[in-house]
Amino acid sequence: MRVMALANQKGGCGKTTTAVNLAAALARQGQRILLIDADPQGHATLALGLGERDFSLSTYDLLLTSDVLVEDARVDIAPRLQLVPAGVELSAVEARLAGVDGREHKLRDTLRRSELDHDIILIDCPPAVGMLTFNALLASGEALVPVDASTYSRQAVQKLQETLDVLRERRGHELTVRLLLSNYDLRSRYARSLRDELQAVYGDLLLETIVHPTVRVREAADLGIPVLDHDPTSRAARDFTELARELGSETVDLSVPALDHWTALLHGPEVTQKGVCFVAEFPRASEVRLTGSFNDWSVQGTPLYRREDGRWECLLPMQPGPHQYRFIVDGVWLPDPHNEDQTINEFGGSNSLVTVP
């Protein structure tokens, strides 16, 4: 599954327009798409015909309520296309999360706990580099940056690149970046000059597809539908269809620097010669224990110790074969949010799985 953030701190570059119409085009091409509206303006939600009275749960709840998952908040828009909507309450998230440990990983953690059967997740970011954008970027493996032909575009791209450099250097998180010429009229000498400059600086990061300006996009947004539904023969519909083909056909190799904790966080428990290493990320917990089929589901469990980076860890010798397990976090039994291998238990919940060769 691919997770792609659409980000640019400059407004008016066509970011939301791209998010909505790319999602619709990918869905029409047979991909299962989830679009997450992470912009407090909620423009992606409005562009797909939803008002704040049309939903009860939103991106706000994904970030602030630990028991709300994607499957609780998503709304069916079209075949193979779902939306997690957003409203003005999302603007309060940054203040609500101030001082909270792990606040920049809230969206990533919720995605990992959720039941996701999508091929691609698109996240529409706000036009600013703040907590919402950091959550989106740290939850993603790719960043799509729409760039319009305006005076401040090159500065906006440079500023976003600086943000991505910070994530790579300080968080060990590297994204595959693509630039998209959006709302771009190549009849302008300035637009052609800027395109050539971006091509010279960013090379293959600049996508071949160009989204040209057309009034059909604004008409579709006013109607609350993608442009492919409004006028499938329009230039914009053809542009977004071609963009979906270009991006949808890519095989993205998500490389992460060799930091020890990333292996466990991305792939669940790690089987070593000395035993199985379990790593858990519960930053606000005061106690974490491990229980499972290997110890008859003991309510005492095996204690994990807190590492210097705040994560919990234990190394447990285990017999060969499959084992089911859960974490006991301050008395609450939870499946491993970082292990995709799970099975339904007799109580209707999920147990995590690890197999020792």
ZAKOLSE-566699 format. One record per residue (C-alpha): residue number from 0; residue in three letters; chain; z, x, y. Coordinates in nm, 2 decimals, padded with zeros to 4 digits, always signed. Each point is the difference from the previous one (the first is absolute). Example, Ala and Ser with C-alpha at 12.3 -4.5 7.8 and 13.67 -1.06 7.14 Angstrom:
<nodes>
   loba   dolo   guba       c3       c1       c2
      0    Ala      A   +00.78   +01.23   -00.45
      1    Ser      A   -00.07   +00.14   +00.34
</nodes>
This chain:
<nodes>
   loba   dolo   guba       c3       c1       c2
      0    Met      A   +00.00   +00.00   +00.00
      1    Arg      A   -00.10   +00.13   +00.34
      2    Val      A   +00.22   -00.06   +00.32
      3    Met      A   -00.18   +00.05   +00.33
      4    Ala      A   +00.15   -00.02   +00.35
      5    Leu      A   -00.23   -00.09   +00.29
      6    Ala      A   +00.15   +00.19   +00.29
      7    Asn      A   -00.08   +00.10   +00.35
      8    Gln      A   +00.25   +00.01   +00.29
      9    Lys      A   -00.27   -00.11   +00.24
     10    Gly      A   -00.05   -00.37   +00.03
     11    Gly      A   -00.34   -00.17   +00.02
     12    Cys      A   -00.16   +00.23   -00.26
     13    Gly      A   -00.08   -00.28   -00.25
     14    Lys      A   +00.29   +00.09   -00.24
     15    Thr      A   +00.10   -00.36   -00.08
     16    Thr      A   -00.37   -00.12   -00.01
     17    Thr      A   -00.07   +00.28   -00.25
     18    Ala      A   +00.31   -00.08   -00.21
     19    Val      A   -00.09   -00.37   -00.03
     20    Asn      A   -00.37   +00.03   -00.06
     21    Leu      A   +00.02   +00.30   -00.23
     22    Ala      A   +00.26   -00.19   -00.21
     23    Ala      A   -00.24   -00.30   -00.02
     24    Ala      A   -00.30   +00.22   -00.09
     25    Leu      A   +00.19   +00.19   -00.27
     26    Ala      A   +00.12   -00.33   -00.15
     27    Arg      A   -00.36   -00.13   -00.01
     28    Gln      A   -00.10   +00.31   -00.18
     29    Gly      A   +00.25   -00.08   -00.28
     30    Gln      A   +00.30   +00.21   +00.11
     31    Arg      A   +00.35   -00.15   +00.00
     32    Ile      A   +00.12   +00.05   +00.35
     33    Leu      A   +00.34   -00.04   +00.17
     34    Leu      A   +00.00   +00.02   +00.38
     35    Ile      A   +00.35   +00.07   +00.16
     36    Asp      A   +00.02   -00.09   +00.37
     37    Ala      A   +00.25   +00.26   +00.14
     38    Asp      A   -00.08   -00.07   +00.37
     39    Pro      A   +00.25   -00.22   +00.19
     40    Gln      A   -00.29   -00.16   +00.19
     41    Gly      A   -00.10   -00.15   -00.34
     42    His      A   -00.37   +00.02   +00.09
     43    Ala      A   -00.11   +00.05   -00.36
     44    Thr      A   +00.19   -00.32   -00.10
     45    Leu      A   -00.16   -00.19   +00.29
     46    Ala      A   -00.34   +00.13   -00.09
     47    Leu      A   +00.04   -00.14   -00.35
     48    Gly      A   +00.09   -00.35   +00.13
     49    Leu      A   +00.38   +00.01   -00.03
     50    Gly      A   +00.26   -00.09   +00.26
     51    Glu      A   +00.37   +00.07   -00.01
     52    Arg      A   +00.06   -00.35   -00.13
     53    Asp      A   -00.22   +00.07   -00.30
     54    Phe      A   +00.23   +00.24   -00.18
     55    Ser      A   +00.38   +00.05   -00.05
     56    Leu      A   +00.01   +00.36   -00.12
     57    Ser      A   -00.18   +00.29   +00.16
     58    Thr      A   -00.02   +00.38   +00.04
     59    Tyr      A   +00.33   -00.03   +00.19
     60    Asp      A   +00.17   -00.11   -00.32
     61    Leu      A   -00.16   +00.28   -00.21
     62    Leu      A   +00.16   +00.26   +00.24
     63    Leu      A   +00.34   -00.16   +00.05
     64    Thr      A   +00.08   -00.20   -00.31
     65    Ser      A   +00.04   +00.20   -00.32
     66    Asp      A   -00.04   -00.30   -00.24
     67    Val      A   -00.33   -00.12   +00.16
     68    Leu      A   -00.30   +00.15   -00.17
     69    Val      A   -00.38   -00.01   +00.06
     70    Glu      A   -00.05   -00.28   -00.25
     71    Asp      A   +00.25   -00.21   +00.20
     72    Ala      A   -00.18   +00.05   +00.34
     73    Arg      A   -00.37   +00.02   -00.08
     74    Val      A   -00.23   -00.29   +00.08
     75    Asp      A   -00.33   -00.08   -00.17
     76    Ile      A   -00.29   +00.02   +00.25
     77    Ala      A   -00.31   +00.01   -00.22
     78    Pro      A   -00.09   +00.10   -00.36
     79    Arg      A   +00.14   +00.35   -00.06
     80    Leu      A   +00.14   +00.02   +00.36
     81    Gln      A   +00.37   -00.04   +00.09
     82    Leu      A   +00.19   +00.05   +00.32
     83    Val      A   +00.36   +00.09   +00.09
     84    Pro      A   +00.01   -00.16   +00.35
     85    Ala      A   +00.19   +00.11   +00.31
     86    Gly      A   +00.14   -00.17   +00.30
     87    Val      A   +00.18   +00.10   +00.32
     88    Glu      A   +00.33   +00.06   -00.18
     89    Leu      A   -00.15   +00.32   -00.14
     90    Ser      A   +00.06   +00.15   +00.35
     91    Ala      A   +00.37   +00.00   -00.08
     92    Val      A   -00.02   +00.22   -00.31
     93    Glu      A   +00.02   +00.33   +00.18
     94    Ala      A   +00.33   -00.09   +00.17
     95    Arg      A   +00.13   -00.16   -00.32
     96    Leu      A   -00.07   +00.32   -00.20
     97    Ala      A   +00.14   +00.24   +00.26
     98    Gly      A   +00.24   +00.24   -00.17
     99    Val      A   -00.07   -00.13   -00.35
    100    Asp      A   -00.05   +00.27   -00.26
    101    Gly      A   -00.35   +00.00   -00.15
    102    Arg      A   -00.13   -00.24   +00.26
    103    Glu      A   -00.34   +00.17   +00.01
    104    His      A   -00.05   -00.08   -00.38
    105    Lys      A   +00.09   -00.37   +00.00
    106    Leu      A   -00.36   -00.12   -00.05
    107    Arg      A   -00.07   +00.27   -00.26
    108    Asp      A   +00.31   -00.09   -00.20
    109    Thr      A   -00.08   -00.38   +00.01
    110    Leu      A   -00.35   +00.07   -00.13
    111    Arg      A   +00.14   +00.20   -00.29
    112    Arg      A   +00.24   -00.28   -00.09
    113    Ser      A   -00.27   -00.27   +00.02
    114    Glu      A   -00.24   -00.13   -00.27
    115    Leu      A   -00.33   +00.11   +00.13
    116    Asp      A   -00.33   -00.06   -00.18
    117    His      A   -00.23   +00.09   +00.29
    118    Asp      A   -00.27   +00.27   +00.01
    119    Ile      A   +00.04   +00.08   +00.37
    120    Ile      A   +00.28   -00.07   +00.25
    121    Leu      A   -00.09   +00.01   +00.37
    122    Ile      A   +00.27   +00.03   +00.27
    123    Asp      A   -00.08   -00.10   +00.35
    124    Cys      A   +00.22   +00.22   +00.23
    125    Pro      A   +00.10   -00.07   +00.36
    126    Pro      A   -00.17   +00.19   +00.28
    127    Ala      A   +00.29   +00.24   +00.03
    128    Val      A   +00.17   +00.28   -00.19
    129    Gly      A   +00.34   -00.15   -00.08
    130    Met      A   +00.21   -00.10   -00.30
    131    Leu      A   -00.25   -00.26   -00.11
    132    Thr      A   -00.28   +00.25   +00.00
    133    Phe      A   +00.21   +00.26   -00.18
    134    Asn      A   +00.09   -00.25   -00.27
    135    Ala      A   -00.37   -00.08   -00.05
    136    Leu      A   -00.11   +00.36   -00.01
    137    Leu      A   +00.28   +00.11   -00.24
    138    Ala      A   -00.09   -00.29   -00.23
    139    Ser      A   -00.37   +00.10   +00.00
    140    Gly      A   -00.22   +00.26   -00.16
    141    Glu      A   -00.28   -00.05   +00.24
    142    Ala      A   -00.04   -00.06   +00.38
    143    Leu      A   -00.31   -00.17   +00.15
    144    Val      A   -00.03   +00.07   +00.37
    145    Pro      A   -00.24   -00.23   +00.20
    146    Val      A   -00.13   +00.18   +00.31
    147    Asp      A   -00.18   -00.17   +00.28
    148    Ala      A   -00.23   +00.15   +00.26
    149    Ser      A   +00.25   +00.03   +00.28
    150    Thr      A   +00.14   +00.28   +00.22
    151    Tyr      A   +00.34   +00.02   -00.18
    152    Ser      A   -00.13   -00.01   -00.36
    153    Arg      A   +00.00   +00.37   -00.07
    154    Gln      A   +00.36   +00.03   +00.14
    155    Ala      A   +00.11   -00.29   -00.22
    156    Val      A   -00.15   +00.16   -00.31
    157    Gln      A   +00.17   +00.33   +00.09
    158    Lys      A   +00.34   -00.16   +00.05
    159    Leu      A   -00.03   -00.18   -00.34
    160    Gln      A   -00.10   +00.33   -00.16
    161    Glu      A   +00.32   +00.15   +00.14
    162    Thr      A   +00.20   -00.28   -00.15
    163    Leu      A   -00.16   +00.05   -00.34
    164    Asp      A   +00.08   +00.38   +00.03
    165    Val      A   +00.36   -00.09   +00.06
    166    Leu      A   +00.01   -00.21   -00.31
    167    Arg      A   -00.16   +00.27   -00.21
    168    Glu      A   +00.23   +00.28   +00.13
    169    Arg      A   +00.33   -00.18   +00.02
    170    Arg      A   -00.04   -00.27   -00.27
    171    Gly      A   -00.24   +00.17   -00.25
    172    His      A   -00.22   -00.30   +00.03
    173    Glu      A   -00.38   +00.06   +00.04
    174    Leu      A   -00.25   -00.28   +00.06
    175    Thr      A   -00.38   +00.00   -00.06
    176    Val      A   -00.14   -00.08   +00.35
    177    Arg      A   -00.33   -00.18   +00.09
    178    Leu      A   -00.13   -00.07   +00.35
    179    Leu      A   -00.21   -00.31   +00.06
    180    Leu      A   -00.22   -00.05   +00.31
    181    Ser      A   +00.09   -00.36   +00.09
    182    Asn      A   -00.15   -00.23   +00.26
    183    Tyr      A   -00.24   +00.29   +00.06
    184    Asp      A   -00.32   -00.04   +00.20
    185    Leu      A   -00.22   +00.31   -00.06
    186    Arg      A   -00.24   -00.10   +00.28
    187    Ser      A   +00.26   +00.15   +00.24
    188    Arg      A   -00.04   +00.38   +00.06
    189    Tyr      A   +00.37   +00.03   +00.03
    190    Ala      A   +00.05   -00.17   -00.34
    191    Arg      A   -00.25   +00.24   -00.16
    192    Ser      A   +00.16   +00.30   +00.16
    193    Leu      A   +00.35   -00.11   -00.13
    194    Arg      A   -00.14   -00.06   -00.35
    195    Asp      A   -00.15   +00.35   -00.01
    196    Glu      A   +00.33   +00.15   +00.12
    197    Leu      A   +00.20   -00.19   -00.27
    198    Gln      A   -00.26   +00.11   -00.26
    199    Ala      A   +00.03   +00.36   +00.11
    200    Val      A   +00.39   -00.01   -00.01
    201    Tyr      A   +00.07   -00.22   -00.30
    202    Gly      A   -00.31   +00.05   -00.21
    203    Asp      A   +00.01   -00.20   -00.33
    204    Leu      A   +00.31   -00.19   +00.12
    205    Leu      A   -00.24   -00.21   +00.22
    206    Leu      A   -00.13   -00.29   -00.21
    207    Glu      A   -00.38   -00.07   +00.00
    208    Thr      A   +00.04   -00.37   +00.06
    209    Ile      A   +00.01   -00.10   +00.37
    210    Val      A   +00.13   -00.35   +00.11
    211    His      A   -00.22   -00.11   +00.28
    212    Pro      A   +00.11   -00.24   +00.28
    213    Thr      A   -00.08   -00.36   -00.04
    214    Val      A   +00.13   -00.33   +00.14
    215    Arg      A   +00.01   -00.14   -00.35
    216    Val      A   +00.32   +00.20   -00.07
    217    Arg      A   +00.18   -00.17   +00.30
    218    Glu      A   -00.13   -00.34   -00.10
    219    Ala      A   +00.13   +00.05   -00.36
    220    Ala      A   +00.35   +00.11   +00.13
    221    Asp      A   +00.02   -00.31   +00.22
    222    Leu      A   -00.08   -00.22   -00.30
    223    Gly      A   +00.26   +00.19   -00.22
    224    Ile      A   -00.25   +00.11   -00.26
    225    Pro      A   -00.17   +00.34   -00.09
    226    Val      A   -00.34   +00.06   +00.15
    227    Leu      A   -00.15   -00.01   -00.35
    228    Asp      A   +00.10   -00.37   -00.02
    229    His      A   -00.11   -00.08   +00.35
    230    Asp      A   -00.34   +00.16   -00.01
    231    Pro      A   -00.08   +00.19   -00.32
    232    Thr      A   -00.34   +00.11   +00.14
    233    Ser      A   +00.13   +00.16   +00.32
    234    Arg      A   +00.00   +00.37   +00.07
    235    Ala      A   +00.38   +00.01   -00.01
    236    Ala      A   +00.00   -00.16   -00.35
    237    Arg      A   -00.25   +00.26   -00.12
    238    Asp      A   +00.21   +00.28   +00.16
    239    Phe      A   +00.32   -00.10   -00.17
    240    Thr      A   -00.18   -00.06   -00.33
    241    Glu      A   -00.13   +00.36   +00.02
    242    Leu      A   +00.34   +00.13   +00.10
    243    Ala      A   +00.16   -00.17   -00.30
    244    Arg      A   -00.27   +00.16   -00.23
    245    Glu      A   +00.06   +00.35   +00.15
    246    Leu      A   +00.38   -00.02   -00.02
    247    Gly      A   +00.02   -00.21   -00.32
    248    Ser      A   -00.21   +00.25   -00.19
    249    Glu      A   +00.22   +00.30   +00.08
    250    Thr      A   +00.22   +00.15   -00.26
    251    Val      A   +00.30   +00.13   +00.20
    252    Asp      A   +00.20   +00.30   -00.13
    253    Leu      A   +00.34   -00.04   +00.15
    254    Ser      A   +00.16   +00.35   +00.00
    255    Val      A   +00.36   +00.04   +00.09
    256    Pro      A   +00.16   +00.34   +00.06
    257    Ala      A   +00.21   +00.13   -00.29
    258    Leu      A   +00.34   -00.13   +00.12
    259    Asp      A   +00.23   -00.06   -00.30
    260    His      A   +00.12   -00.35   +00.11
    261    Trp      A   -00.36   -00.14   +00.04
    262    Thr      A   -00.08   +00.04   -00.37
    263    Ala      A   +00.29   -00.22   -00.09
    264    Leu      A   -00.06   -00.25   +00.28
    265    Leu      A   -00.36   -00.05   -00.08
    266    His      A   +00.01   +00.01   -00.37
    267    Gly      A   +00.35   -00.12   -00.11
    268    Pro      A   +00.23   +00.20   -00.23
    269    Glu      A   -00.12   +00.35   -00.09
    270    Val      A   +00.02   +00.11   -00.36
    271    Thr      A   +00.10   +00.37   -00.03
    272    Gln      A   +00.10   +00.23   -00.29
    273    Lys      A   +00.37   -00.05   +00.09
    274    Gly      A   -00.02   -00.38   +00.02
    275    Val      A   -00.12   -00.28   +00.23
    276    Cys      A   +00.05   +00.06   +00.37
    277    Phe      A   +00.07   -00.33   +00.18
    278    Val      A   -00.03   +00.00   +00.38
    279    Ala      A   +00.10   -00.31   +00.21
    280    Glu      A   -00.04   -00.07   +00.37
    281    Phe      A   +00.28   -00.22   +00.11
    282    Pro      A   +00.11   +00.16   +00.33
    283    Arg      A   +00.27   -00.25   +00.09
    284    Ala      A   +00.16   -00.02   -00.35
    285    Ser      A   +00.35   +00.14   -00.06
    286    Glu      A   -00.05   +00.01   -00.37
    287    Val      A   -00.30   +00.00   -00.24
    288    Arg      A   +00.02   +00.00   -00.38
    289    Leu      A   -00.26   -00.02   -00.28
    290    Thr      A   +00.02   -00.24   -00.29
    291    Gly      A   -00.25   -00.10   -00.27
    292    Ser      A   -00.09   -00.04   -00.37
    293    Phe      A   +00.11   +00.36   -00.06
    294    Asn      A   +00.36   -00.08   +00.07
    295    Asp      A   +00.01   -00.36   -00.11
    296    Trp      A   -00.03   -00.12   +00.36
    297    Ser      A   +00.35   +00.13   +00.09
    298    Val      A   +00.15   -00.16   +00.31
    299    Gln      A   +00.15   +00.35   +00.08
    300    Gly      A   -00.33   +00.18   -00.03
    301    Thr      A   -00.07   +00.36   +00.07
    302    Pro      A   +00.08   +00.11   +00.36
    303    Leu      A   -00.27   +00.15   +00.22
    304    Tyr      A   +00.10   +00.26   +00.26
    305    Arg      A   -00.12   +00.00   +00.36
    306    Arg      A   -00.22   +00.29   +00.09
    307    Glu      A   -00.01   +00.17   +00.34
    308    Asp      A   -00.31   -00.20   +00.09
    309    Gly      A   +00.19   -00.33   -00.05
    310    Arg      A   -00.18   -00.09   -00.33
    311    Trp      A   +00.19   -00.06   -00.33
    312    Glu      A   -00.07   +00.20   -00.31
    313    Cys      A   +00.12   +00.05   -00.36
    314    Leu      A   -00.14   +00.19   -00.30
    315    Leu      A   +00.05   -00.19   -00.33
    316    Pro      A   -00.09   +00.13   -00.35
    317    Met      A   -00.18   -00.28   -00.18
    318    Gln      A   -00.15   -00.06   -00.35
    319    Pro      A   -00.38   -00.02   -00.04
    320    Gly      A   -00.14   -00.34   +00.04
    321    Pro      A   -00.01   -00.28   +00.26
    322    His      A   +00.31   -00.09   +00.20
    323    Gln      A   +00.08   -00.28   +00.24
    324    Tyr      A   +00.23   +00.06   +00.29
    325    Arg      A   +00.14   -00.12   +00.33
    326    Phe      A   +00.20   +00.14   +00.29
    327    Ile      A   +00.34   -00.14   +00.09
    328    Val      A   +00.02   +00.03   +00.38
    329    Asp      A   +00.34   -00.09   +00.14
    330    Gly      A   +00.04   -00.24   -00.29
    331    Val      A   -00.35   -00.15   +00.03
    332    Trp      A   -00.24   +00.05   -00.29
    333    Leu      A   -00.35   +00.09   +00.12
    334    Pro      A   -00.32   +00.12   -00.16
    335    Asp      A   -00.13   +00.34   +00.11
    336    Pro      A   -00.21   -00.07   +00.32
    337    His      A   -00.19   +00.33   -00.06
    338    Asn      A   -00.11   -00.07   -00.35
    339    Glu      A   -00.30   -00.23   -00.06
    340    Asp      A   +00.06   -00.02   -00.37
    341    Gln      A   +00.22   -00.31   -00.05
    342    Thr      A   +00.05   -00.28   -00.25
    343    Ile      A   +00.14   -00.35   +00.03
    344    Asn      A   +00.36   -00.03   -00.14
    345    Glu      A   +00.17   -00.30   -00.16
    346    Phe      A   +00.14   -00.12   +00.33
    347    Gly      A   -00.34   -00.02   +00.17
    348    Gly      A   +00.04   +00.32   +00.20
    349    Ser      A   -00.15   +00.34   -00.05
    350    Asn      A   +00.12   +00.31   -00.18
    351    Ser      A   -00.16   +00.34   +00.07
    352    Leu      A   -00.16   +00.20   -00.28
    353    Val      A   +00.00   +00.37   -00.08
    354    Thr      A   -00.15   +00.15   -00.32
    355    Val      A   +00.11   +00.34   -00.13
    356    Pro      A   -00.27   +00.17   -00.21
</nodes>
